[in-house]
């Protein structure tokens, strides 16, 4: 166990502990990721009060020397792993999930690159626009765990899911085509539709998501080119579609000759998610996922599973839009899929989001009996509460929320709700602070100051 040198010298005991910690890290006696003793254990060993050690750890954390997670412990921070500014604005409009602050991203990257014998090829050779065969093969094996037994030739590697959606819609549509989707949907598809001059048609939803009967009726009155849907942890509502409904939608698409673009990016948050719609209609589904939510947003690695004959068209759009995805990023991501690192990170995030979802549920009095633990919370507001007013009130205290207009396909039908992204704060304590600000604003309490 690490023990600081605290012989009498100038300065209070708390500061001497912090200085000893900084020296041990600088000299390499404490490596990044090393676990430090619990507060009480260190206090007992040094004959100090728990409060003294806690204050020292708090100062060291503010200086970026250490990180900590409630329930896991305290760890030495890695150089280059940014600590969150405890006094800064929290942007809860961004839907990503922080990884375990006790783990070093820098060390993970070093380990991933250390034993690779193909670095020169990754750095110097242009791969096929669809991706290197070995990367596509690893992705195909990983996707089989989602119920998609797809040959590697039908997998295209993209620069994240957003890029995957752009390549699919760019390959399949022409200006003026109609894309059906949930009436509340991922804002990124609205941006893509605008760029490609496509028209979005919103479909009614219920607690399971997209209503199949509404989709069938729309096919009678509109010439639908593609159905874009998020059946697993829908964004923004968090709905989880049943297996029966997925099969029904696949049957409608087959009968109406509609292509489906299925967004599966949040499925890793569900222990045993239902099979994708693509499993019921593989001949007409383009299945899109990525490692942005489950592993790291900065990795920018996505996968498109195409129906027979579709991969070449999507790969052509990859070539047009960016020539090819970085083979180095593809090598890192698929390497983590192969060696189990990605599974470990996803498992940690899945567990962490359950804690955070339960915390949010308690703040807002939500029923968690039939809850799907999402990375975001779609919070309906009381009838007299204006979403824009709430967004403005919490912004004054350093918390940013996404207003409902961002998700509405039809600007004339905008619900009273806000989306709260629960994975952004690096600690549960910071999330607790942000949720407290939102709860106070909902109750109409005064705003005493900024988020602290």
C-alpha positions as a Markdown table, in Angstrom:
| # | Residue | x | y | z |
|---|---|---|---|---|
| 1 | Unk | 0.0 | 0.0 | 0.0 |
| 2 | Unk | 1.3 | 3.5 | -0.9 |
| 3 | Unk | 2.0 | 5.6 | 2.2 |
| 4 | Unk | 3.0 | 9.3 | 1.8 |
| 5 | Unk | 6.0 | 10.8 | 3.5 |
| 6 | Unk | 4.6 | 13.3 | 6.0 |
| 7 | Unk | 7.4 | 14.1 | 8.4 |
| 8 | Unk | 7.0 | 17.5 | 10.0 |
| 9 | Unk | 7.8 | 20.3 | 7.6 |
| 10 | Unk | 6.2 | 23.5 | 6.5 |
| 11 | Unk | 2.6 | 23.5 | 5.4 |
| 12 | Unk | -0.5 | 21.7 | 6.7 |
| 13 | Unk | -0.7 | 17.9 | 6.8 |
| 14 | Unk | -3.4 | 17.9 | 4.0 |
| 15 | Unk | -1.1 | 19.7 | 1.6 |
| 16 | Unk | 1.9 | 17.5 | 2.5 |
| 17 | Unk | -0.1 | 14.4 | 1.5 |
| 18 | Unk | -1.0 | 16.0 | -1.8 |
| 19 | Unk | 2.7 | 16.9 | -2.4 |
| 20 | Unk | 3.9 | 13.4 | -1.6 |
| 21 | Unk | 1.3 | 12.0 | -4.0 |
| 22 | Unk | 2.4 | 14.3 | -6.7 |
| 23 | Unk | 6.1 | 13.4 | -6.1 |
| 24 | Unk | 5.3 | 9.7 | -6.2 |
| 25 | Unk | 3.5 | 10.0 | -9.5 |
| 26 | Unk | 6.2 | 12.2 | -11.1 |
| 27 | Unk | 9.0 | 9.8 | -10.0 |
| 28 | Unk | 7.1 | 6.8 | -11.3 |
| 29 | Unk | 6.6 | 5.1 | -8.0 |
| 30 | Unk | 2.8 | 5.4 | -8.6 |
| 31 | Unk | 1.8 | 4.5 | -12.2 |
| 32 | Unk | -1.3 | 5.6 | -14.0 |
| 33 | Unk | -4.2 | 3.5 | -13.0 |
| 34 | Unk | -2.7 | 2.4 | -9.7 |
| 35 | Unk | -5.4 | 2.1 | -7.0 |
| 36 | Unk | -4.9 | 4.2 | -3.8 |
| 37 | Unk | -5.8 | 3.1 | -0.3 |
| 38 | Unk | -9.4 | 3.9 | 0.8 |
| 39 | Unk | -9.7 | 7.1 | 2.9 |
| 40 | Unk | -10.2 | 5.3 | 6.3 |
| 41 | Unk | -7.4 | 2.7 | 5.6 |
| 42 | Unk | -4.9 | 5.4 | 4.8 |
| 43 | Unk | -6.0 | 7.6 | 7.7 |
| 44 | Unk | -5.6 | 4.6 | 10.2 |
| 45 | Unk | -2.1 | 3.8 | 8.8 |
| 46 | Unk | -0.9 | 7.4 | 9.2 |
| 47 | Unk | -2.7 | 8.1 | 12.5 |
| 48 | Unk | -4.7 | 10.9 | 10.9 |
| 49 | Unk | -8.4 | 11.7 | 10.8 |
| 50 | Unk | -10.5 | 10.5 | 7.9 |
| 51 | Unk | -11.4 | 14.1 | 7.2 |
| 52 | Unk | -7.7 | 15.1 | 6.6 |
| 53 | Unk | -7.2 | 12.3 | 4.1 |
| 54 | Unk | -10.5 | 13.1 | 2.4 |
| 55 | Unk | -9.5 | 16.7 | 2.0 |
| 56 | Unk | -6.2 | 15.7 | 0.6 |
| 57 | Unk | -7.8 | 13.4 | -2.0 |
| 58 | Unk | -10.2 | 16.1 | -2.9 |
| 59 | Unk | -7.4 | 18.6 | -3.6 |
| 60 | Unk | -5.5 | 15.9 | -5.6 |
| 61 | Unk | -8.6 | 15.2 | -7.7 |
| 62 | Unk | -9.0 | 18.9 | -8.4 |
| 63 | Unk | -5.4 | 19.1 | -9.6 |
| 64 | Unk | -6.0 | 16.1 | -11.9 |
| 65 | Unk | -3.6 | 13.8 | -10.1 |
| 66 | Unk | -6.3 | 11.2 | -9.2 |
| 67 | Unk | -9.7 | 10.1 | -10.3 |
| 68 | Unk | -12.4 | 8.2 | -8.3 |
| 69 | Unk | -15.8 | 6.5 | -8.6 |
| 70 | Unk | -18.2 | 5.9 | -5.8 |
| 71 | Unk | -18.1 | 2.1 | -5.1 |
| 72 | Unk | -14.9 | 1.5 | -7.0 |
| 73 | Unk | -12.1 | 3.5 | -5.3 |
| 74 | Unk | -9.5 | 6.1 | -6.0 |
| 75 | Unk | -6.9 | 5.8 | -8.8 |
| 76 | Unk | -3.9 | 7.6 | -10.2 |
| 77 | Unk | -5.0 | 9.6 | -13.3 |
| 78 | Unk | -3.1 | 9.0 | -16.5 |
| 79 | Unk | -1.2 | 11.9 | -18.3 |
| 80 | Unk | -3.5 | 13.2 | -21.0 |
| 81 | Unk | -6.7 | 11.8 | -19.4 |
| 82 | Unk | -8.6 | 15.0 | -18.8 |
| 83 | Unk | -10.3 | 15.5 | -15.5 |
| 84 | Unk | -13.6 | 17.2 | -15.6 |
| 85 | Unk | -13.8 | 20.8 | -14.4 |
| 86 | Unk | -15.8 | 20.7 | -11.3 |
| 87 | Unk | -17.0 | 24.2 | -11.8 |
| 88 | Unk | -17.7 | 24.1 | -15.6 |
| 89 | Unk | -20.9 | 23.9 | -17.6 |
| 90 | Unk | -22.4 | 20.5 | -18.0 |
| 91 | Unk | -23.7 | 19.9 | -21.5 |
| 92 | Unk | -26.4 | 17.3 | -21.1 |
| 93 | Unk | -27.4 | 17.7 | -24.7 |
| 94 | Unk | -24.6 | 15.4 | -25.8 |
| 95 | Unk | -25.5 | 11.7 | -25.7 |
| 96 | Unk | -22.3 | 9.9 | -24.8 |
| 97 | Unk | -21.3 | 7.8 | -21.8 |
| 98 | Unk | -18.0 | 8.4 | -19.9 |
| 99 | Unk | -15.9 | 5.4 | -19.2 |
| 100 | Unk | -14.6 | 4.4 | -15.8 |
| 101 | Unk | -12.5 | 7.3 | -14.5 |
| 102 | Unk | -10.3 | 4.8 | -12.6 |
| 103 | Unk | -9.1 | 3.4 | -15.9 |
| 104 | Unk | -6.4 | 5.0 | -18.1 |
| 105 | Unk | -7.3 | 5.6 | -21.7 |
| 106 | Unk | -3.7 | 6.3 | -22.5 |
| 107 | Unk | -2.6 | 3.0 | -21.1 |
| 108 | Unk | -5.3 | 1.2 | -23.0 |
| 109 | Unk | -4.2 | 2.8 | -26.3 |
| 110 | Unk | -0.5 | 2.0 | -25.6 |
| 111 | Unk | -1.4 | -1.7 | -24.9 |
| 112 | Unk | -3.4 | -1.9 | -28.1 |
| 113 | Unk | -0.6 | -0.6 | -30.3 |
| 114 | Unk | 2.3 | -2.2 | -28.5 |
| 115 | Unk | 2.0 | -5.7 | -30.0 |
| 116 | Unk | 0.6 | -4.9 | -33.4 |
| 117 | Unk | 2.8 | -6.2 | -36.2 |
| 118 | Unk | 0.8 | -4.5 | -39.0 |
| 119 | Unk | 1.3 | -0.8 | -37.9 |
| 120 | Unk | 3.2 | 0.0 | -41.1 |
| 121 | Unk | 0.4 | -1.3 | -43.3 |
| 122 | Unk | -2.2 | 0.4 | -41.2 |
| 123 | Unk | -0.4 | 3.7 | -41.6 |
| 124 | Unk | 0.9 | 3.5 | -45.2 |
| 125 | Unk | -1.6 | 1.6 | -47.3 |
| 126 | Unk | -5.1 | 2.6 | -48.5 |
| 127 | Unk | -7.6 | -0.2 | -47.7 |
| 128 | Unk | -10.7 | -0.9 | -49.8 |
| 129 | Unk | -13.4 | 1.7 | -49.2 |
| 130 | Unk | -15.5 | -1.0 | -47.4 |
| 131 | Unk | -12.6 | -1.7 | -45.0 |
| 132 | Unk | -9.8 | -4.2 | -44.7 |
| 133 | Unk | -11.0 | -7.9 | -45.0 |
| 134 | Unk | -9.7 | -8.8 | -41.5 |
| 135 | Unk | -11.5 | -5.9 | -39.9 |
| 136 | Unk | -14.7 | -6.7 | -41.7 |
| 137 | Unk | -14.3 | -10.3 | -40.6 |
| 138 | Unk | -13.9 | -9.4 | -36.9 |
| 139 | Unk | -16.9 | -7.1 | -37.2 |
| 140 | Unk | -19.0 | -9.8 | -38.8 |
| 141 | Unk | -18.2 | -12.2 | -36.0 |
| 142 | Unk | -19.1 | -9.6 | -33.4 |
| 143 | Unk | -22.4 | -8.7 | -35.1 |
| 144 | Unk | -23.4 | -12.4 | -35.1 |
| 145 | Unk | -23.9 | -12.0 | -31.4 |
| 146 | Unk | -26.8 | -9.6 | -32.3 |
| 147 | Unk | -28.4 | -12.4 | -34.3 |
| 148 | Unk | -27.0 | -11.3 | -37.7 |
| 149 | Unk | -25.2 | -14.1 | -39.4 |
| 150 | Unk | -23.7 | -12.0 | -42.1 |
| 151 | Unk | -20.8 | -12.8 | -44.4 |
| 152 | Unk | -18.0 | -10.2 | -44.0 |
| 153 | Unk | -18.5 | -9.2 | -47.7 |
| 154 | Unk | -21.8 | -7.6 | -46.6 |
| 155 | Unk | -20.2 | -5.5 | -43.8 |
| 156 | Unk | -19.0 | -2.0 | -44.6 |
| 157 | Unk | -16.8 | 0.0 | -42.1 |
| 158 | Unk | -17.8 | 3.6 | -41.7 |
| 159 | Unk | -16.7 | 6.6 | -39.7 |
| 160 | Unk | -19.3 | 6.1 | -37.0 |
| 161 | Unk | -23.1 | 5.5 | -37.2 |
| 162 | Unk | -23.9 | 8.9 | -38.5 |
| 163 | Unk | -21.6 | 8.4 | -41.4 |
| 164 | Unk | -23.1 | 5.0 | -41.9 |
| 165 | Unk | -26.6 | 6.5 | -42.2 |
| 166 | Unk | -25.3 | 9.1 | -44.6 |
| 167 | Unk | -23.7 | 6.5 | -46.9 |
| 168 | Unk | -26.9 | 4.3 | -46.9 |
| 169 | Unk | -29.3 | 7.1 | -47.6 |
| 170 | Unk | -26.9 | 8.6 | -50.1 |
| 171 | Unk | -26.7 | 5.3 | -51.9 |
| 172 | Unk | -30.4 | 4.6 | -51.9 |
| 173 | Unk | -32.2 | 7.9 | -52.4 |
| 174 | Unk | -32.6 | 10.9 | -54.7 |
| 175 | Unk | -33.8 | 14.4 | -53.8 |
| 176 | Unk | -37.5 | 14.5 | -53.0 |
| 177 | Unk | -37.7 | 10.9 | -51.7 |
| 178 | Unk | -39.8 | 10.3 | -48.6 |
| 179 | Unk | -38.2 | 8.8 | -45.5 |
| 180 | Unk | -40.5 | 7.5 | -42.8 |
| 181 | Unk | -39.4 | 7.6 | -39.2 |
| 182 | Unk | -40.8 | 8.0 | -35.7 |
| 183 | Unk | -42.3 | 11.4 | -35.1 |
| 184 | Unk | -39.6 | 12.0 | -32.5 |
| 185 | Unk | -36.3 | 10.9 | -33.9 |
| 186 | Unk | -32.5 | 11.3 | -33.7 |
| 187 | Unk | -31.6 | 14.9 | -34.9 |
| 188 | Unk | -28.8 | 13.5 | -37.0 |
| 189 | Unk | -31.2 | 12.0 | -39.5 |
| 190 | Unk | -32.9 | 15.3 | -39.8 |
| 191 | Unk | -29.6 | 16.9 | -40.8 |
| 192 | Unk | -28.9 | 14.2 | -43.3 |
| 193 | Unk | -32.3 | 14.5 | -44.8 |
| 194 | Unk | -31.8 | 18.2 | -45.2 |
| 195 | Unk | -28.4 | 17.8 | -46.9 |
| 196 | Unk | -29.8 | 15.1 | -49.3 |
| 197 | Unk | -33.0 | 17.1 | -49.9 |
| 198 | Unk | -35.2 | 14.2 | -48.6 |
| 199 | Unk | -38.6 | 14.7 | -46.9 |
| 200 | Unk | -39.2 | 13.1 | -43.5 |
| 201 | Unk | -42.6 | 11.8 | -42.6 |
| 202 | Unk | -43.2 | 11.3 | -38.9 |
| 203 | Unk | -45.1 | 8.2 | -37.6 |
| 204 | Unk | -47.0 | 8.0 | -34.3 |
| 205 | Unk | -45.4 | 6.2 | -31.4 |
| 206 | Unk | -46.5 | 4.4 | -28.2 |
| 207 | Unk | -44.5 | 3.0 | -25.3 |
| 208 | Unk | -42.9 | 0.4 | -27.6 |
| 209 | Unk | -41.9 | 3.0 | -30.2 |
| 210 | Unk | -43.1 | 3.0 | -33.8 |
| 211 | Unk | -46.7 | 2.0 | -34.3 |
| 212 | Unk | -46.8 | -0.6 | -37.2 |
| 213 | Unk | -50.4 | 0.1 | -38.3 |
| 214 | Unk | -49.5 | 3.8 | -38.8 |
| 215 | Unk | -46.5 | 2.7 | -40.9 |
| 216 | Unk | -48.7 | 0.5 | -43.0 |
| 217 | Unk | -51.3 | 3.3 | -43.5 |
| 218 | Unk | -48.6 | 5.8 | -44.5 |
| 219 | Unk | -47.4 | 3.4 | -47.2 |
| 220 | Unk | -50.8 | 3.7 | -48.9 |
| 221 | Unk | -50.8 | 7.5 | -49.0 |
| 222 | Unk | -47.1 | 8.2 | -49.5 |
| 223 | Unk | -44.4 | 6.7 | -51.7 |
| 224 | Unk | -42.0 | 5.7 | -49.0 |
| 225 | Unk | -38.4 | 5.0 | -50.1 |
| 226 | Unk | -36.9 | 4.1 | -46.7 |
| 227 | Unk | -38.0 | 3.5 | -43.1 |
| 228 | Unk | -35.5 | 4.8 | -40.6 |
| 229 | Unk | -36.1 | 3.5 | -37.1 |
| 230 | Unk | -34.4 | 3.0 | -33.7 |
| 231 | Unk | -36.2 | 0.0 | -32.2 |
| 232 | Unk | -33.7 | -0.6 | -29.3 |
| 233 | Unk | -33.5 | 2.3 | -26.8 |
| 234 | Unk | -35.1 | 4.8 | -29.1 |
| 235 | Unk | -33.7 | 8.3 | -29.2 |
| 236 | Unk | -35.0 | 10.4 | -27.6 |
| 237 | Unk | -37.8 | 8.4 | -25.9 |
| 238 | Unk | -35.9 | 5.4 | -24.7 |
| 239 | Unk | -38.6 | 3.0 | -26.0 |
| 240 | Unk | -37.8 | -0.7 | -26.5 |
| 241 | Unk | -39.7 | -2.5 | -29.3 |
| 242 | Unk | -40.9 | -6.0 | -28.7 |
| 243 | Unk | -39.8 | -8.9 | -30.8 |
| 244 | Unk | -43.3 | -9.4 | -32.2 |
| 245 | Unk | -43.5 | -5.8 | -33.3 |
| 246 | Unk | -40.2 | -6.0 | -35.0 |
| 247 | Unk | -41.4 | -9.0 | -37.0 |
| 248 | Unk | -44.6 | -7.2 | -37.9 |
| 249 | Unk | -42.7 | -4.2 | -39.2 |
| 250 | Unk | -40.4 | -6.4 | -41.2 |
| 251 | Unk | -43.5 | -8.1 | -42.8 |
| 252 | Unk | -45.1 | -4.7 | -43.7 |
| 253 | Unk | -41.8 | -3.6 | -45.3 |
| 254 | Unk | -41.6 | -6.8 | -47.3 |
| 255 | Unk | -45.2 | -6.6 | -48.4 |
| 256 | Unk | -44.9 | -2.8 | -49.3 |
| 257 | Unk | -41.4 | -3.2 | -50.8 |
| 258 | Unk | -39.8 | -0.7 | -48.4 |
| 259 | Unk | -36.1 | -0.6 | -47.5 |
| 260 | Unk | -35.4 | -0.4 | -43.7 |
| 261 | Unk | -32.5 | 1.5 | -42.2 |
| 262 | Unk | -32.2 | 0.2 | -38.6 |
| 263 | Unk | -30.1 | 2.1 | -36.0 |
| 264 | Unk | -28.9 | -0.2 | -33.3 |
| 265 | Unk | -26.4 | 2.0 | -31.6 |
| 266 | Unk | -27.8 | 1.6 | -28.0 |
| 267 | Unk | -28.4 | -2.1 | -27.9 |
| 268 | Unk | -25.3 | -2.8 | -25.8 |
| 269 | Unk | -27.2 | -1.2 | -22.8 |
| 270 | Unk | -29.8 | -4.0 | -22.8 |
| 271 | Unk | -28.8 | -7.4 | -21.3 |
| 272 | Unk | -30.7 | -9.5 | -23.8 |
| 273 | Unk | -32.1 | -7.2 | -26.5 |
| 274 | Unk | -34.7 | -8.6 | -28.9 |
| 275 | Unk | -33.4 | -9.6 | -32.3 |
| 276 | Unk | -32.9 | -6.7 | -34.8 |
| 277 | Unk | -35.5 | -6.1 | -37.4 |
| 278 | Unk | -32.8 | -7.0 | -39.9 |
| 279 | Unk | -32.9 | -10.6 | -38.6 |
| 280 | Unk | -36.5 | -10.9 | -39.8 |
| 281 | Unk | -35.9 | -9.1 | -43.2 |
| 282 | Unk | -32.2 | -9.4 | -44.1 |
| 283 | Unk | -32.9 | -9.0 | -47.8 |
| 284 | Unk | -34.2 | -5.4 | -47.3 |
| 285 | Unk | -32.5 | -4.1 | -44.1 |
| 286 | Unk | -29.4 | -1.9 | -43.7 |
| 287 | Unk | -28.3 | -2.4 | -40.1 |
| 288 | Unk | -26.2 | 0.4 | -38.6 |
| 289 | Unk | -24.2 | 0.4 | -35.4 |
| 290 | Unk | -20.9 | 1.8 | -34.0 |
| 291 | Unk | -18.6 | 1.8 | -31.1 |
| 292 | Unk | -19.2 | 5.5 | -30.3 |
| 293 | Unk | -21.6 | 4.9 | -27.4 |
| 294 | Unk | -20.4 | 1.5 | -26.2 |
| 295 | Unk | -16.6 | 2.3 | -26.3 |
| 296 | Unk | -15.3 | 5.7 | -27.2 |
| 297 | Unk | -16.9 | 8.6 | -29.3 |
| 298 | Unk | -13.5 | 9.6 | -30.5 |
| 299 | Unk | -12.8 | 6.2 | -32.1 |
| 300 | Unk | -15.3 | 7.1 | -34.9 |
| 301 | Unk | -15.8 | 3.5 | -36.0 |
| 302 | Unk | -19.2 | 2.2 | -37.3 |
| 303 | Unk | -20.5 | -0.8 | -39.2 |
| 304 | Unk | -23.2 | -1.2 | -41.8 |
| 305 | Unk | -24.6 | -4.6 | -42.4 |
| 306 | Unk | -26.0 | -4.6 | -46.0 |
| 307 | Unk | -28.4 | -6.9 | -47.7 |
| 308 | Unk | -27.0 | -8.9 | -50.6 |
| 309 | Unk | -25.8 | -6.6 | -53.3 |
| 310 | Unk | -25.9 | -3.5 | -51.1 |
| 311 | Unk | -22.4 | -3.3 | -49.8 |
| 312 | Unk | -20.8 | -2.2 | -53.1 |
| 313 | Unk | -23.2 | 0.8 | -53.2 |
| 314 | Unk | -22.6 | 1.8 | -49.6 |
| 315 | Unk | -18.8 | 1.4 | -50.1 |
| 316 | Unk | -19.1 | 3.7 | -53.1 |
| 317 | Unk | -20.5 | 6.4 | -50.9 |
| 318 | Unk | -17.7 | 5.8 | -48.4 |
| 319 | Unk | -15.3 | 6.4 | -51.2 |
| 320 | Unk | -17.1 | 9.5 | -52.3 |
| 321 | Unk | -17.5 | 11.0 | -48.8 |
| 322 | Unk | -14.0 | 10.3 | -47.3 |
| 323 | Unk | -12.2 | 7.8 | -49.5 |
| 324 | Unk | -11.8 | 5.3 | -46.7 |
| 325 | Unk | -12.1 | 5.0 | -42.9 |
| 326 | Unk | -8.9 | 5.3 | -41.0 |
| 327 | Unk | -7.4 | 1.8 | -40.9 |
| 328 | Unk | -5.6 | 2.7 | -37.7 |
| 329 | Unk | -9.0 | 3.4 | -36.0 |
| 330 | Unk | -10.5 | 0.3 | -37.5 |
| 331 | Unk | -7.5 | -1.7 | -36.3 |
| 332 | Unk | -7.9 | -0.4 | -32.8 |
| 333 | Unk | -11.6 | -0.9 | -32.6 |
| 334 | Unk | -11.8 | -4.3 | -34.1 |
| 335 | Unk | -8.8 | -5.4 | -32.0 |
| 336 | Unk | -10.8 | -4.5 | -28.9 |
| 337 | Unk | -13.8 | -6.4 | -30.2 |
| 338 | Unk | -11.6 | -9.4 | -30.7 |
| 339 | Unk | -9.7 | -9.4 | -27.4 |
| 340 | Unk | -12.7 | -8.6 | -25.2 |
| 341 | Unk | -11.7 | -5.1 | -24.3 |
| 342 | Unk | -14.8 | -3.7 | -25.9 |
| 343 | Unk | -17.0 | -6.1 | -24.0 |
| 344 | Unk | -15.4 | -5.1 | -20.7 |
| 345 | Unk | -16.0 | -1.4 | -21.4 |
| 346 | Unk | -19.6 | -1.9 | -22.5 |
| 347 | Unk | -20.3 | -4.0 | -19.4 |
| 348 | Unk | -19.0 | -1.2 | -17.2 |
| 349 | Unk | -21.0 | 1.4 | -19.0 |
| 350 | Unk | -24.2 | -0.8 | -18.8 |
| 351 | Unk | -23.8 | -1.2 | -15.0 |
| 352 | Unk | -23.0 | 2.5 | -14.5 |
| 353 | Unk | -26.0 | 3.7 | -16.5 |
| 354 | Unk | -28.3 | 1.6 | -14.3 |
| 355 | Unk | -27.0 | 3.5 | -11.3 |
| 356 | Unk | -27.5 | 6.8 | -13.0 |
| 357 | Unk | -30.9 | 6.0 | -14.4 |
| 358 | Unk | -32.1 | 4.9 | -10.9 |
| 359 | Unk | -30.7 | 8.2 | -9.5 |
| 360 | Unk | -32.6 | 10.2 | -12.1 |
| 361 | Unk | -35.8 | 8.2 | -11.5 |
| 362 | Unk | -35.7 | 9.0 | -7.8 |
| 363 | Unk | -35.2 | 12.7 | -8.5 |
| 364 | Unk | -38.2 | 12.9 | -10.8 |
| 365 | Unk | -40.5 | 10.3 | -9.2 |
| 366 | Unk | -40.5 | 8.0 | -12.2 |
| 367 | Unk | -41.8 | 4.4 | -12.1 |
| 368 | Unk | -38.9 | 2.1 | -12.8 |
| 369 | Unk | -41.0 | -1.1 | -12.8 |
| 370 | Unk | -40.7 | -1.5 | -16.6 |
| 371 | Unk | -37.6 | 0.6 | -17.2 |
| 372 | Unk | -35.1 | 0.2 | -20.0 |
| 373 | Unk | -31.9 | 1.7 | -18.8 |
| 374 | Unk | -30.9 | 4.2 | -21.5 |
| 375 | Unk | -28.1 | 6.7 | -21.7 |
| 376 | Unk | -30.7 | 9.4 | -21.8 |
| 377 | Unk | -34.0 | 10.3 | -20.0 |
| 378 | Unk | -37.0 | 11.7 | -21.9 |
| 379 | Unk | -38.7 | 13.7 | -19.2 |
| 380 | Unk | -42.3 | 14.7 | -19.9 |
| 381 | Unk | -43.1 | 18.1 | -18.3 |
| 382 | Unk | -46.2 | 19.2 | -16.4 |
| 383 | Unk | -48.8 | 20.9 | -18.7 |
| 384 | Unk | -48.0 | 24.3 | -17.3 |
| 385 | Unk | -44.3 | 24.0 | -17.7 |
| 386 | Unk | -42.8 | 25.4 | -20.9 |
| 387 | Unk | -39.8 | 23.4 | -22.1 |
| 388 | Unk | -38.0 | 26.5 | -23.4 |
| 389 | Unk | -38.4 | 28.2 | -20.1 |
| 390 | Unk | -37.0 | 25.2 | -18.2 |
| 391 | Unk | -34.1 | 25.0 | -20.6 |
| 392 | Unk | -33.3 | 28.7 | -20.1 |
| 393 | Unk | -33.6 | 28.4 | -16.3 |
| 394 | Unk | -31.2 | 25.5 | -15.9 |
| 395 | Unk | -28.8 | 27.1 | -18.5 |
| 396 | Unk | -28.4 | 30.0 | -16.1 |
| 397 | Unk | -27.1 | 27.6 | -13.5 |
| 398 | Unk | -24.7 | 25.8 | -15.9 |
| 399 | Unk | -26.7 | 22.8 | -17.1 |
| 400 | Unk | -27.6 | 22.5 | -20.8 |
| 401 | Unk | -30.6 | 20.4 | -21.9 |
| 402 | Unk | -32.0 | 19.5 | -25.3 |
| 403 | Unk | -35.3 | 21.0 | -26.1 |
| 404 | Unk | -38.0 | 18.9 | -27.8 |
| 405 | Unk | -37.9 | 20.8 | -31.1 |
| 406 | Unk | -34.6 | 19.2 | -31.9 |
| 407 | Unk | -36.3 | 15.7 | -32.2 |
| 408 | Unk | -39.7 | 16.6 | -33.7 |
| 409 | Unk | -40.2 | 15.7 | -37.3 |
| 410 | Unk | -43.2 | 17.9 | -37.6 |
| 411 | Unk | -42.6 | 21.4 | -36.0 |
| 412 | Unk | -46.4 | 21.7 | -35.5 |
| 413 | Unk | -46.4 | 18.7 | -33.1 |
| 414 | Unk | -43.8 | 19.2 | -30.4 |
| 415 | Unk | -44.4 | 17.6 | -27.0 |
| 416 | Unk | -43.7 | 19.2 | -23.6 |
| 417 | Unk | -40.5 | 17.3 | -22.6 |
| 418 | Unk | -36.8 | 17.6 | -22.5 |
| 419 | Unk | -34.0 | 15.0 | -23.0 |
| 420 | Unk | -31.4 | 14.6 | -20.2 |
| 421 | Unk | -28.2 | 12.8 | -21.2 |
| 422 | Unk | -27.1 | 10.9 | -18.1 |
| 423 | Unk | -23.7 | 9.7 | -19.2 |
| 424 | Unk | -21.9 | 13.0 | -19.6 |
| 425 | Unk | -20.8 | 13.8 | -16.0 |
| 426 | Unk | -17.6 | 12.0 | -15.2 |
| 427 | Unk | -18.9 | 11.1 | -11.7 |
| 428 | Unk | -22.3 | 10.3 | -10.2 |
| 429 | Unk | -21.8 | 13.2 | -7.8 |
| 430 | Unk | -21.6 | 15.6 | -10.7 |
| 431 | Unk | -24.7 | 14.1 | -12.2 |
| 432 | Unk | -26.5 | 14.4 | -8.8 |
| 433 | Unk | -25.7 | 18.1 | -8.8 |
| 434 | Unk | -27.1 | 18.6 | -12.3 |
| 435 | Unk | -30.2 | 16.7 | -11.6 |
| 436 | Unk | -30.7 | 18.8 | -8.4 |
| 437 | Unk | -30.6 | 21.9 | -10.5 |
| 438 | Unk | -33.2 | 20.5 | -12.9 |
| 439 | Unk | -35.5 | 19.3 | -10.1 |
| 440 | Unk | -35.3 | 22.7 | -8.4 |
| 441 | Unk | -36.1 | 24.5 | -11.7 |
| 442 | Unk | -39.1 | 22.1 | -12.3 |
| 443 | Unk | -40.4 | 23.0 | -8.8 |
| 444 | Unk | -40.0 | 26.7 | -9.5 |
| 445 | Unk | -37.5 | 27.2 | -6.7 |
| 446 | Unk | -35.1 | 30.1 | -6.8 |
| 447 | Unk | -31.8 | 29.8 | -8.5 |
| 448 | Unk | -29.1 | 30.7 | -6.0 |
| 449 | Unk | -26.2 | 30.4 | -8.3 |
| 450 | Unk | -24.2 | 28.5 | -10.8 |
| 451 | Unk | -23.7 | 24.7 | -10.8 |
| 452 | Unk | -20.9 | 24.0 | -8.3 |
